[in-house]
């Protein structure tokens, strides 16, 4: 039995896909269970900047945006779009009952925004495309999730900033790896 289909790129893509899928239930659990402050009928909060709080799943949501880009880089755009569809369904499935619509809508539209920004930029500006796509996705995700889940966009600045940190970190790592470790980069 030959395993030629399971090359290095596909292995990286499958790892990214697995991690991407795991971010979904983790985010939905963390936002209502983990934080320095847990508001009644609201999200649990963590600091993302001195004096600025955001719902606690913010870093996980930022990582999901980056991982979706990795799925696309290693497995292709059609596979990435399928991952968004599956992720949207899982987001609704794992969300608290009061957060199902907010979680699924925010996930779907933010990942599609990330896809729309990342796809045309990725070949010429790989690190910058991850950062800019993450920023676009984080703004969409934050606005939709906060308004539908909690009826307020009070924490939008912290949400966007927290997710942006993950995109920026990924962009720096990708930029460094492309110049030092990877001879034929995909990302």
Secondary structure, DSSP 8 states (H G I E B T S, - for coil): ---TTS-HHHHHHHHHHHHHHHHHHHHHHHHHH-SSEE-TTS-EEEEEETTEEEETTHHHHHHHHHHHHHHHHHH-HHHHHHHHHHHHHHHHHHS-GGGHHHHHHHHHHHHHHHHHHHHHHTTT-HHHHHHHHHHHHHHHHHHHHHHHHHS--TTHHHHHHHHHHHHHHHHHHHHHHHHHT-SS---
